[in-house]
Amino acid sequence: MPLGANTLALADPANRPAARIQDVAWLAGRWQGSAFGETTEEIWSSPLGRNMVGIFRITKGDDAGMYEFITLTEDAGSLEMRTKHFGADMKGWEEKDDCVRYRLVKLAPNEAWFENLTFKRPEPDTLEIYLTTRTQEGAVGEQKFTFQRLPEP
C-alpha cells in the first residue's frame, strides 16, 4: 500500500515477499551524503550468515549529531530491519528492549522496500534512502537521503 512516491506500508504481514540476505548484498559499503544541512554517513557490512549490520550517523560540523545501529536479518522467509537510535552522548532514544522494526514489503533489482523505508541504488555508486515522515498533525511525507559510495578505508 503506497504511503508516498517512494515508500510503502505493509498491508498484510502474512504476505511478505520471499527474500534472502544475499538479495540485498548490494547495500554493502561505505556511503556519504547530506541531509538537514549536515553530513550523513551509512556503512553496511557484507552479508555474513543470514544477516548484515549497519551504522548511520549525522554530524553537526565536526561533532556527532546522532547515531543508529541497524541489523538486517532473514526473518520468516523474508527480511526485517531493526534500528536503535542514540544521541551524541550515546543515550538511547528507544526503551532498553525496544527498537524500530521495518519488515520487507517489496524487492526489486537494486531496490528494497521496507515498511516506511526504501533503499534504492540507481547507479553502482549512488544510494537513495526514503523515509516516511509524519507531522504532529498526521500529514505523511518523505525524507530523501542521497549517498555516494566512498572508498573503503
DSSP file (Angstrom, degrees, kcal/mol; ACC not computed):
  #  RESIDUE AA STRUCTURE BP1 BP2  ACC     N-H-->O    O-->H-N    N-H-->O    O-->H-N    TCO  KAPPA ALPHA  PHI   PSI    X-CA   Y-CA   Z-CA
    1    1 A M              0   0    0      0, 0.0     8,-3.2     0, 0.0     2,-0.1   0.000 360.0 360.0 360.0 123.8    0.0    0.0    0.0
    2    2 A P  B     +A    8   0A   0      0, 0.0     6,-0.3     0, 0.0     3,-0.1  -0.365 360.0 172.5 -67.6 138.6    1.6    3.3   -1.1
    3    3 A L  S    S-     0   0    0      4,-2.7     2,-0.2     1,-0.4     5,-0.2   0.687  74.3 -17.4-104.9 -40.4    2.5    5.9    1.6
    4    4 A G  S    S-     0   0    0      3,-1.6    -1,-0.4   128,-0.0     3,-0.4  -0.775  89.0 -72.6-147.8-170.6    4.4    8.3   -0.7
    5    5 A A  S    S+     0   0    0     -2,-0.2     3,-0.0     1,-0.2   137,-0.0   0.796 132.0  21.1 -64.3 -27.1    6.0    8.1   -4.1
    6    6 A N  S    S+     0   0    0    125,-0.0     2,-0.3   110,-0.0    -1,-0.2   0.206 113.7  71.8-129.6  15.0    8.9    6.0   -2.7
    7    7 A T        -     0   0    0     -3,-0.4    -4,-2.7   124,-0.1    -3,-1.6  -0.974  54.6-164.7-135.5 151.4    7.6    4.4    0.5
    8    8 A L  B     -Ab   2 115A   0    106,-0.7   108,-2.9    -2,-0.3     2,-0.3  -0.882  13.8-138.3-129.9 158.1    5.1    1.7    1.2
    9    9 A A        -     0   0    0     -8,-3.2     2,-0.9    -2,-0.3   106,-0.0  -0.827  32.2-112.1-107.1 155.9    3.1    0.3    4.1
   10   10 A L        -     0   0    0     -2,-0.3     6,-0.1     1,-0.2    95,-0.0  -0.804  29.1-171.9 -91.3 108.1    2.7   -3.5    4.7
   11   11 A A  S    S+     0   0    0     -2,-0.9    -1,-0.2     1,-0.3     3,-0.1   0.895  76.8  16.0 -68.6 -41.0   -1.0   -4.2    4.0
   12   12 A D    >   -     0   0    0      3,-0.1     3,-2.5     1,-0.1    -1,-0.3  -0.915  62.9-156.1-138.6 108.1   -0.8   -7.8    5.2
   13   13 A P  G >  S+     0   0    0      0, 0.0     3,-0.7     0, 0.0    -1,-0.1   0.723  95.3  63.6 -57.1 -20.9    2.1   -9.1    7.3
   14   14 A A  G 3  S+     0   0    0      1,-0.2    -3,-0.0    -3,-0.1     0, 0.0   0.654  96.3  60.3 -76.3 -14.5    1.3  -12.6    6.1
   15   15 A N  G <   +     0   0    0     -3,-2.5    -1,-0.2     2,-0.0    -3,-0.1  -0.225  69.0 145.8-109.6  43.2    2.1  -11.6    2.5
   16   16 A R    <   -     0   0    0     -3,-0.7    89,-0.1     1,-0.1     2,-0.1  -0.553  55.0-104.3 -75.6 145.0    5.7  -10.5    2.9
   17   17 A P        -     0   0    0      0, 0.0    62,-0.3     0, 0.0     2,-0.2  -0.385  34.2-105.7 -70.8 147.2    7.9  -11.3   -0.2
   18   18 A A        +     0   0    0     60,-0.1     2,-0.3    -2,-0.1    60,-0.3  -0.518  55.7 156.5 -67.6 135.8   10.3  -14.2    0.0
   19   19 A A        -     0   0    0     58,-2.2     2,-0.3    -2,-0.2    56,-0.2  -0.988  31.1-151.2-160.2 155.1   13.9  -12.9    0.3
   20   20 A R    >   -     0   0    0     -2,-0.3     3,-1.9    54,-0.1     4,-0.3  -0.875  37.2-107.6-124.8 160.6   17.4  -13.9    1.5
   21   21 A I  G >  S+     0   0    0     -2,-0.3     3,-1.7     1,-0.3    29,-0.1   0.819 116.5  65.2 -59.9 -31.7   20.1  -11.6    2.8
   22   22 A Q  G >  S+     0   0    0      1,-0.3     3,-1.2     2,-0.2    -1,-0.3   0.750  87.6  71.3 -63.2 -21.8   22.1  -12.1   -0.4
   23   23 A D  G <  S+     0   0    0     -3,-1.9    87,-0.3     1,-0.3    -1,-0.3   0.713 106.6  35.9 -66.8 -19.2   19.3  -10.2   -2.2
   24   24 A V  G X  S+     0   0    0     -3,-1.7     3,-2.1    -4,-0.3     4,-0.3   0.132  77.9 116.0-119.4  19.2   20.4   -7.0   -0.6
   25   25 A A  G X   +     0   0    0     -3,-1.2     3,-1.8     1,-0.3    -1,-0.1   0.742  62.8  77.6 -58.8 -22.8   24.1   -7.6   -0.6
   26   26 A W  G 3  S+     0   0    0      1,-0.3    -1,-0.3    -4,-0.2    -2,-0.1   0.631  80.5  69.7 -63.9 -13.3   24.4   -4.5   -2.9
   27   27 A L  G <  S+     0   0    0     -3,-2.1    17,-0.3    18,-0.1    -1,-0.3   0.753  73.5 113.6 -72.2 -23.9   23.9   -2.3    0.2
   28   28 A A    <   +     0   0    0     -3,-1.8     2,-0.3    -4,-0.3    17,-0.2  -0.173  52.5  57.8 -56.8 136.8   27.4   -3.3    1.5
   29   29 A G  E    S-C   44   0B   0     15,-2.2    15,-2.7     2,-0.1     2,-0.5  -0.798  87.3 -63.3 137.7-177.0   29.9   -0.4    1.6
   30   30 A R  E     -CD  43 150B   0    120,-0.6   120,-3.5    -2,-0.3     2,-0.4  -0.936  48.6-174.8-111.6 124.5   30.5    3.0    2.9
   31   31 A W  E     -CD  42 149B   0     11,-2.9    11,-2.4    -2,-0.5     2,-0.4  -0.937   5.4-172.0-125.3 140.1   28.1    5.7    1.8
   32   32 A Q  E     +CD  41 148B   0    116,-2.5   116,-2.9    -2,-0.4     9,-0.2  -0.992  20.5 129.7-135.3 142.7   28.2    9.5    2.5
   33   33 A G  E     -CD  40 147B   0      7,-2.5     7,-2.5    -2,-0.4     2,-0.3  -0.740  43.7 -97.2-157.2-154.2   25.7   12.3    1.8
   34   34 A S  E     +CD  39 146B   0    112,-0.7   112,-0.6     5,-0.3     2,-0.3  -0.994  30.2 165.6-145.5 150.9   24.0   15.2    3.4
   35   35 A A  E >  S+C   38   0B   0      3,-2.2     3,-2.2    -2,-0.3   110,-0.1  -0.953  70.1  15.6-159.6 147.5   20.6   15.9    5.0
   36   36 A F  T 3  S-     0   0    0     -2,-0.3     3,-0.1     1,-0.3     0, 0.0   0.775 130.7 -63.1  57.6  26.8   19.2   18.6    7.2
   37   37 A G  T 3  S+     0   0    0      1,-0.3    -1,-0.3    23,-0.0     2,-0.3   0.621 118.1 102.2  75.2  12.7   22.2   20.7    6.2
   38   38 A E  E <  S-C   35   0B   0     -3,-2.2    -3,-2.2    22,-0.1     2,-0.3  -0.816  79.2 -96.1-125.9 163.9   24.6   18.2    7.8
   39   39 A T  E     -CE  34  59B   0     20,-0.7    20,-2.6    -2,-0.3     2,-0.3  -0.626  39.1-165.7 -80.0 136.5   26.9   15.4    6.7
   40   40 A T  E     -CE  33  58B   0     -7,-2.5    -7,-2.5    -2,-0.3     2,-0.4  -0.916   6.4-172.3-121.7 150.5   25.4   11.9    6.8
   41   41 A E  E     -CE  32  57B   0     16,-2.1    16,-2.2    -2,-0.3     2,-0.4  -0.997   5.7-174.7-143.5 138.0   27.2    8.5    6.6
   42   42 A E  E     -CE  31  56B   0    -11,-2.4   -11,-2.9    -2,-0.4     2,-0.4  -0.999   5.6-171.3-132.7 130.1   25.8    5.0    6.4
   43   43 A I  E     -CE  30  55B   0     12,-2.5    12,-2.0    -2,-0.4     2,-0.4  -0.987   2.6-169.9-125.5 128.0   28.1    1.9    6.5
   44   44 A W  E     -CE  29  54B   0    -15,-2.7   -15,-2.2    -2,-0.4    10,-0.2  -0.958  15.1-136.5-119.7 134.3   26.9   -1.6    5.7
   45   45 A S        -     0   0    0      8,-2.8     3,-0.1    -2,-0.4   -18,-0.1  -0.377  32.4-100.7 -73.9 162.2   28.8   -4.9    6.3
   46   46 A S        -     0   0    0      1,-0.1     7,-0.2   -18,-0.1    -1,-0.1  -0.481  56.8 -79.0 -72.6 157.3   28.7   -7.6    3.7
   47   47 A P        -     0   0    0      0, 0.0     2,-0.4     0, 0.0     5,-0.2  -0.326  48.9-177.4 -58.8 140.4   26.3  -10.5    4.4
   48   48 A L  B >   -F   51   0B   0      3,-2.5     3,-1.1    -3,-0.1     2,-0.3  -0.948  64.4 -34.0-139.5 117.4   27.6  -12.9    7.0
   49   49 A G  T 3  S-     0   0    0     -2,-0.4   -28,-0.1     1,-0.2     0, 0.0  -0.562 125.2 -28.9  66.1-130.6   25.4  -15.9    7.7
   50   50 A R  T 3  S+     0   0    0     -2,-0.3    24,-2.1    -3,-0.1     2,-0.3  -0.058 124.1  63.4-108.6  31.6   21.8  -14.6    7.4
   51   51 A N  E <   -FG  48  73B   0     -3,-1.1    -3,-2.5    22,-0.2     2,-0.3  -0.976  51.8-159.8-151.4 163.7   22.4  -11.0    8.4
   52   52 A M  E     - G   0  72B   0     20,-2.2    20,-2.6    -2,-0.3     2,-0.4  -0.945  16.8-147.9-134.2 155.1   24.1   -7.7    7.7
   53   53 A V  E     - G   0  71B   0     -2,-0.3    -8,-2.8    18,-0.2     2,-0.3  -0.950  16.0-178.2-124.8 150.8   24.8   -4.9   10.2
   54   54 A G  E     -EG  44  70B   0     16,-2.7    16,-3.0    -2,-0.4     2,-0.3  -0.953  14.4-154.4-141.6 160.9   24.9   -1.2    9.5
   55   55 A I  E     -EG  43  69B   0    -12,-2.0   -12,-2.5    -2,-0.3     2,-0.4  -0.980   8.8-169.1-133.0 149.6   25.6    2.1   11.2
   56   56 A F  E     +EG  42  68B   0     12,-1.8    12,-2.3    -2,-0.3     2,-0.3  -0.988   8.5 176.1-135.0 143.2   24.3    5.6   10.4
   57   57 A R  E     -EG  41  67B   0    -16,-2.2   -16,-2.1    -2,-0.4     2,-0.4  -0.998  19.9-153.3-147.7 152.1   25.4    8.9   11.7
   58   58 A I  E     -EG  40  66B   0      8,-1.9     7,-3.8    -2,-0.3     8,-1.3  -0.985  18.5-154.9-117.9 133.2   24.7   12.6   11.2
   59   59 A T  E     -EG  39  64B   0    -20,-2.6   -20,-0.7    -2,-0.4     2,-0.6  -0.848   9.6-152.3-108.6 147.9   27.4   15.1   12.1
   60   60 A K  E >  S- G   0  63B   0      3,-3.8     3,-2.0    -2,-0.4     2,-0.5  -0.919  73.5 -51.0-115.8 100.7   26.9   18.7   13.1
   61   61 A G  T 3  S-     0   0    0     -2,-0.6   -22,-0.1     1,-0.3     4,-0.1  -0.603 124.1 -21.6  67.1-121.1   30.1   20.4   12.0
   62   62 A D  T 3  S+     0   0    0     -2,-0.5     2,-0.3    -3,-0.1    -1,-0.3   0.388 126.0  83.3 -98.4   2.2   32.8   18.3   13.5
   63   63 A D  E <  S-G   60   0B   0     -3,-2.0    -3,-3.8     1,-0.0     2,-0.1  -0.756  83.9-103.1-111.3 153.6   30.6   16.8   16.2
   64   64 A A  E     -G   59   0B   0     -2,-0.3    -5,-0.3    -5,-0.3    24,-0.1  -0.458  26.1-174.8 -69.5 141.6   28.2   13.8   16.1
   65   65 A G  E     -     0   0B   0     -7,-3.8    23,-0.8     1,-0.5     2,-0.3   0.775  65.1 -29.3-101.2 -43.4   24.5   14.7   16.0
   66   66 A M  E     -GH  58  87B   0     -8,-1.3    -8,-1.9    21,-0.2    -1,-0.5  -0.970  54.3-143.2-167.4 163.8   23.1   11.2   16.4
   67   67 A Y  E     -GH  57  86B   0     19,-2.9    19,-2.7    -2,-0.3     2,-0.4  -0.924   3.8-160.3-132.1 156.1   23.8    7.5   15.6
   68   68 A E  E     -GH  56  85B   0    -12,-2.3   -12,-1.8    -2,-0.3     2,-0.5  -0.996   6.7-155.3-132.5 141.0   21.8    4.5   14.5
   69   69 A F  E     -GH  55  84B   0     15,-2.4    15,-2.2    -2,-0.4     2,-0.4  -0.976  23.8-168.8-110.1 130.1   22.8    0.8   14.9
   70   70 A I  E     -GH  54  83B   0    -16,-3.0   -16,-2.7    -2,-0.5     2,-0.4  -0.949  15.8-168.7-128.1 137.0   21.0   -1.3   12.3
   71   71 A T  E     -GH  53  82B   0     11,-2.6    11,-2.5    -2,-0.4     2,-0.4  -0.966   2.9-166.8-119.7 144.9   20.5   -5.0   11.8
   72   72 A L  E     +GH  52  81B   0    -20,-2.6   -20,-2.2    -2,-0.4     2,-0.3  -0.972  23.7 167.2-130.1 114.3   19.2   -6.6    8.6
   73   73 A T  E     -GH  51  80B   0      7,-2.6     7,-2.3    -2,-0.4     2,-0.3  -0.892  42.6-103.2-132.5 155.2   18.2  -10.3    9.0
   74   74 A E  E     + H   0  79B   0    -24,-2.1     2,-0.3    -2,-0.3     5,-0.3  -0.616  45.3 179.0 -71.0 135.5   16.4  -13.1    7.4
   75   75 A D  E >   - H   0  78B   0      3,-2.7     3,-2.0    -2,-0.3   -56,-0.1  -0.934  59.2 -22.5-148.1 117.7   13.1  -13.5    9.2
   76   76 A A  T 3  S-     0   0    0     -2,-0.3     3,-0.1     1,-0.3    -2,-0.0   0.854 126.9 -48.4  52.1  41.5   10.3  -16.0    8.4
   77   77 A G  T 3  S+     0   0    0      1,-0.3   -58,-2.2   -59,-0.1    -1,-0.3   0.502 133.2  64.3  80.3   3.9   11.5  -16.4    4.8
   78   78 A S  E <  S-H   75   0B   0     -3,-2.0    -3,-2.7   -60,-0.3     2,-0.3  -0.476  88.1 -86.0-133.3-155.9   11.7  -12.7    4.2
   79   79 A L  E     -H   74   0B   0    -62,-0.3    25,-2.3    -5,-0.3     2,-0.4  -0.935  28.5-172.3-126.0 148.7   13.8   -9.8    5.6
   80   80 A E  E     -HI  73 103B   0     -7,-2.3    -7,-2.6    -2,-0.3     2,-0.4  -0.996   9.3-154.4-139.2 136.1   13.4   -7.5    8.6
   81   81 A M  E     -HI  72 102B   0     21,-2.9    21,-2.8    -2,-0.4     2,-0.4  -0.892  10.0-167.6-106.9 138.4   15.5   -4.4    9.5
   82   82 A R  E     -HI  71 101B   0    -11,-2.5   -11,-2.6    -2,-0.4     2,-0.4  -0.990   5.2-170.5-128.2 137.2   15.8   -3.3   13.2
   83   83 A T  E     -HI  70 100B   0     17,-2.5    17,-2.8    -2,-0.4     2,-0.4  -0.973  12.8-167.7-131.6 139.6   17.2    0.1   14.3
   84   84 A K  E     -H   69   0B   0    -15,-2.2   -15,-2.4    -2,-0.4     2,-0.3  -0.994  18.0-148.0-122.4 135.5   18.2    1.6   17.6
   85   85 A H  E     -H   68   0B   0     -2,-0.4     8,-2.4   -17,-0.2     9,-0.5  -0.777  13.7-174.0-105.4 146.2   18.8    5.4   17.8
   86   86 A F  E     -HJ  67  92B   0    -19,-2.7   -19,-2.9    -2,-0.3     6,-0.2  -0.995  20.4-127.4-138.7 143.1   21.3    7.1   20.0
   87   87 A G  E >   -H   66   0B   0      4,-2.3     3,-2.4    -2,-0.3   -21,-0.2  -0.254  45.8 -90.5 -75.0 174.5   22.1   10.7   20.7
   88   88 A A  T 3  S+     0   0    0    -23,-0.8   -22,-0.1     1,-0.3   -24,-0.1   0.774 131.2  56.9 -58.7 -26.5   25.6   12.1   20.5
   89   89 A D  T 3  S-     0   0    0      2,-0.1    -1,-0.3     1,-0.0     3,-0.1   0.353 119.1-113.5 -85.9   5.6   26.0   11.2   24.2
   90   90 A M    <   +     0   0    0     -3,-2.4     2,-0.5     1,-0.3    -2,-0.1   0.619  67.3 147.0  69.1  17.1   25.1    7.6   23.4
   91   91 A K        -     0   0    0      1,-0.1    -4,-2.3     2,-0.0    -1,-0.3  -0.731  51.1-117.5 -80.7 129.1   21.8    7.8   25.3
   92   92 A G  B     -J   86   0B   0     -2,-0.5    -6,-0.2    -6,-0.2     4,-0.1  -0.332  14.9-155.4 -69.9 145.8   19.3    5.6   23.6
   93   93 A W  S    S+     0   0    0     -8,-2.4     2,-0.2     2,-0.1    -1,-0.1   0.842  79.7  59.0 -85.1 -39.3   16.1    7.1   22.1
   94   94 A E  S    S-     0   0    0     -9,-0.5    -2,-0.1     1,-0.1     6,-0.0  -0.494 102.9 -88.2 -86.5 160.0   14.1    3.8   22.4
   95   95 A E    >   -     0   0    0     -2,-0.2     3,-1.9     1,-0.1    -1,-0.1  -0.227  52.2 -93.4 -60.0 160.3   13.4    2.0   25.6
   96   96 A K  T 3  S+     0   0    0      1,-0.3    -1,-0.1    -4,-0.1    -2,-0.1   0.834 124.0  31.6 -47.5 -47.7   16.1   -0.5   26.6
   97   97 A D  T 3  S+     0   0    0      2,-0.0    -1,-0.3     0, 0.0     2,-0.2   0.302 106.2  92.2 -98.8   9.2   14.4   -3.6   25.0
   98   98 A D    <   +     0   0    0     -3,-1.9     2,-0.3     2,-0.0    -4,-0.1  -0.669  43.2 168.2-103.9 157.7   12.7   -1.7   22.1
   99   99 A C        -     0   0    0     -2,-0.2     2,-0.5   -15,-0.1   -15,-0.2  -0.949  40.6 -98.7-152.4 168.7   13.8   -1.0   18.6
  100  100 A V  E     -I   83   0B   0    -17,-2.8   -17,-2.5    -2,-0.3     2,-0.4  -0.841  40.9-154.5 -94.0 129.8   12.2    0.3   15.4
  101  101 A R  E     -I   82   0B   0     -2,-0.5     2,-0.4   -19,-0.2   -19,-0.2  -0.859  14.8-173.2-111.8 140.2   11.3   -2.5   13.0
  102  102 A Y  E     -I   81   0B   0    -21,-2.8   -21,-2.9    -2,-0.4     2,-0.3  -0.953  11.4-158.7-130.7 111.3   10.9   -2.4    9.3
  103  103 A R  E     -I   80   0B   0     -2,-0.4    12,-1.9   -23,-0.2   -23,-0.2  -0.682  30.9 -99.8 -90.5 144.9    9.5   -5.5    7.5
  104  104 A L  E     +K  114   0B   0    -25,-2.3    10,-0.3    -2,-0.3     3,-0.1  -0.386  41.5 170.3 -64.9 135.0   10.2   -6.1    3.8
  105  105 A V  E     +     0   0B   0      8,-3.6     2,-0.3     1,-0.4     9,-0.2   0.701  65.2   5.4-111.3 -38.3    7.3   -5.1    1.6
  106  106 A K  E     -K  113   0B   0      7,-2.0     7,-3.0   -90,-0.1    -1,-0.4  -0.996  56.8-160.4-153.6 143.4    8.7   -5.4   -1.9
  107  107 A L  E     +K  112   0B   0     -2,-0.3     5,-0.2     5,-0.2   -89,-0.1  -0.997  18.9 158.4-130.6 132.7   12.0   -6.4   -3.5
  108  108 A A  E >   -K  111   0B   0      3,-2.2     3,-2.4    -2,-0.4     2,-0.1  -0.912  57.2 -63.1-141.1 166.1   13.3   -5.5   -7.0
  109  109 A P  T 3  S-     0   0    0      0, 0.0    12,-0.1     0, 0.0     3,-0.1  -0.349 124.4  -5.3 -55.5 125.4   16.8   -5.4   -8.5
  110  110 A N  T 3  S+     0   0    0    -87,-0.3    11,-2.7     1,-0.1     2,-0.3   0.735 121.0  97.0  58.8  26.3   18.8   -2.8   -6.5
  111  111 A E  E <   -KL 108 120B   0     -3,-2.4    -3,-2.2     9,-0.2     2,-0.4  -0.991  46.3-177.9-143.8 135.6   15.7   -1.8   -4.5
  112  112 A A  E     -KL 107 119B   0      7,-2.6     7,-2.6    -2,-0.3     2,-0.7  -0.949  10.4-163.7-134.0 113.8   14.4   -2.9   -1.1
  113  113 A W  E     +KL 106 118B   0     -7,-3.0    -8,-3.6    -2,-0.4    -7,-2.0  -0.867  14.7 174.2-102.5 107.5   11.1   -1.5    0.0
  114  114 A F  E >   -KL 104 117B   0      3,-3.0     3,-1.4    -2,-0.7  -106,-0.7  -0.568  50.7 -68.0-100.5 170.0   10.5   -1.9    3.8
  115  115 A E  B 3  S-b    8   0A   0    -12,-1.9  -106,-0.2     1,-0.3    -1,-0.1  -0.457 119.2 -14.2 -57.7 120.3    7.6   -0.5    5.8
  116  116 A N  T 3  S+     0   0    0   -108,-2.9    16,-2.7    -2,-0.3     2,-0.3   0.530 128.8  79.9  66.2   7.4    8.1    3.3    5.7
  117  117 A L  E <   -LM 114 131B   0     -3,-1.4    -3,-3.0  -109,-0.2     2,-0.4  -0.953  54.9-175.2-152.5 123.3   11.7    2.9    4.5
  118  118 A T  E     -LM 113 130B   0     12,-2.5    12,-2.5    -2,-0.3     2,-0.4  -0.967   8.8-161.1-127.1 137.6   13.1    2.3    1.0
  119  119 A F  E     +LM 112 129B   0     -7,-2.6    -7,-2.6    -2,-0.4     2,-0.4  -0.964  15.2 176.0-114.1 130.3   16.6    1.7   -0.3
  120  120 A K  E     -LM 111 128B   0      8,-2.9     8,-3.5    -2,-0.4    -9,-0.2  -0.998  21.2-163.6-134.4 139.6   17.4    2.2   -4.0
  121  121 A R  E     +     0   0B   0    -11,-2.7     6,-0.2    -2,-0.4    -2,-0.0  -0.790  15.4 171.2-118.5  86.5   20.7    2.0   -5.8
  122  122 A P  E    S+     0   0B   0      0, 0.0    -1,-0.1     0, 0.0     5,-0.1   0.752  74.3  19.4 -69.4 -23.4   20.0    3.8   -9.1
  123  123 A E  E >  S- M   0 126B   0      3,-0.7     3,-1.9    -3,-0.1    -3,-0.0  -0.947  92.1-103.2-138.9 158.0   23.7    3.7  -10.1
  124  124 A P  T 3  S+     0   0    0      0, 0.0    -1,-0.0     0, 0.0     0, 0.0   0.813 121.4  35.1 -54.7 -32.2   26.5    1.5   -8.7
  125  125 A D  T 3  S+     0   0    0     24,-0.1    24,-2.2    23,-0.1     2,-0.4   0.140 105.1  81.5-111.6  20.6   27.9    4.3   -6.6
  126  126 A T  E <   -MN 123 148B   0     -3,-1.9    -3,-0.7    22,-0.2     2,-0.4  -0.993  52.0-173.4-127.9 131.8   24.7    6.1   -5.6
  127  127 A L  E     - N   0 147B   0     20,-2.3    20,-3.2    -2,-0.4     2,-0.4  -0.990   3.8-166.9-123.2 129.2   22.4    5.0   -2.7
  128  128 A E  E     -MN 120 146B   0     -8,-3.5    -8,-2.9    -2,-0.4     2,-0.4  -0.956   2.3-170.0-115.1 134.7   19.0    6.7   -2.1
  129  129 A I  E     -MN 119 145B   0     16,-2.8    16,-3.0    -2,-0.4     2,-0.5  -0.989   3.2-163.9-124.2 132.8   17.0    6.1    1.1
  130  130 A Y  E     -MN 118 144B   0    -12,-2.5   -12,-2.5    -2,-0.4     2,-0.4  -0.971   6.4-170.5-118.0 128.5   13.4    7.3    1.5
  131  131 A L  E     -MN 117 143B   0     12,-2.3    12,-2.6    -2,-0.5   -14,-0.2  -0.972  24.0-122.4-122.1 129.7   11.9    7.5    5.0
  132  132 A T  E     - N   0 142B   0    -16,-2.7     2,-0.3    -2,-0.4    10,-0.3  -0.506  31.9-166.3 -67.6 133.8    8.3    8.2    5.7
  133  133 A T  E     - N   0 141B   0      8,-2.6     8,-2.6    -2,-0.2     2,-0.4  -0.889   7.0-161.8-119.7 154.2    7.8   11.2    7.9
  134  134 A R  E     - N   0 140B   0     -2,-0.3     6,-0.2     6,-0.2     2,-0.1  -0.999  11.0-140.4-136.8 134.0    4.7   12.3    9.8
  135  135 A T    >   -     0   0    0      4,-2.1     3,-1.8    -2,-0.4     6,-0.0  -0.377  35.9-102.6 -81.5 168.9    3.9   15.8   11.2
  136  136 A Q  T 3  S+     0   0    0      1,-0.3    -1,-0.1     2,-0.1    -2,-0.0   0.787 125.7  57.6 -61.9 -25.8    2.2   16.3   14.5
  137  137 A E  T 3  S-     0   0    0      2,-0.1    -1,-0.3     1,-0.0    -3,-0.0   0.545 123.1-107.3 -81.5  -6.8   -1.0   16.9   12.6
  138  138 A G    <   +     0   0    0     -3,-1.8     2,-0.2     1,-0.3    -2,-0.1   0.441  66.1 150.4  97.8   0.6   -0.7   13.5   10.9
  139  139 A A        -     0   0    0      1,-0.1    -4,-2.1    -5,-0.0     2,-0.4  -0.475  39.2-136.6 -69.0 137.0    0.4   14.6    7.4
  140  140 A V  E     + N   0 134B   0     -6,-0.2     2,-0.2    -2,-0.2    -6,-0.2  -0.797  34.8 151.3 -99.5 135.4    2.6   12.0    5.7
  141  141 A G  E     - N   0 133B   0     -8,-2.6    -8,-2.6    -2,-0.4     2,-0.4  -0.768  35.0-113.7-142.0-171.6    5.7   12.9    3.7
  142  142 A E  E     - N   0 132B   0    -10,-0.3     2,-0.5    -2,-0.2   -10,-0.2  -0.992   8.9-151.6-134.3 142.1    9.0   11.5    2.7
  143  143 A Q  E     - N   0 131B   0    -12,-2.6   -12,-2.3    -2,-0.4     2,-0.5  -0.965  18.8-152.2-108.5 126.1   12.6   12.5    3.6
  144  144 A K  E     - N   0 130B   0     -2,-0.5     2,-0.4   -14,-0.2   -14,-0.2  -0.853   9.6-169.5-102.2 133.6   15.1   11.6    0.9
  145  145 A F  E     - N   0 129B   0    -16,-3.0   -16,-2.8    -2,-0.5     2,-0.5  -0.986   5.0-164.1-116.9 128.6   18.7   10.8    1.7
  146  146 A T  E     -DN  34 128B   0   -112,-0.6  -112,-0.7    -2,-0.4     2,-0.3  -0.968  10.4-176.4-116.8 128.2   21.2   10.6   -1.2
  147  147 A F  E     -DN  33 127B   0    -20,-3.2   -20,-2.3    -2,-0.5     2,-0.4  -0.890  16.8-147.9-122.9 150.9   24.6    9.0   -0.6
  148  148 A Q  E     -DN  32 126B   0   -116,-2.9  -116,-2.5    -2,-0.3   -22,-0.2  -0.929  33.7-105.0-113.1 143.4   27.7    8.4   -2.8
  149  149 A R  E     -D   31   0B   0    -24,-2.2  -118,-0.3    -2,-0.4   -24,-0.1  -0.456  34.4-155.1 -68.1 135.6   29.9    5.4   -2.3
  150  150 A L  E     -D   30   0B   0   -120,-3.5  -120,-0.6    -2,-0.2     2,-0.0  -0.790  26.2 -98.5-105.1 153.5   33.2    6.1   -0.5
  151  151 A P        -     0   0    0      0, 0.0    -1,-0.1     0, 0.0  -122,-0.0  -0.393  47.3 -97.4 -66.3 150.4   36.3    4.1   -0.9
  152  152 A E              0   0    0      1,-0.1     0, 0.0    -2,-0.0     0, 0.0  -0.435 360.0 360.0 -65.6 141.5   37.0    1.5    1.9
  153  153 A P              0   0    0      0, 0.0    -1,-0.1     0, 0.0     0, 0.0   0.518 360.0 360.0 -68.7 360.0   39.4    2.9    4.5
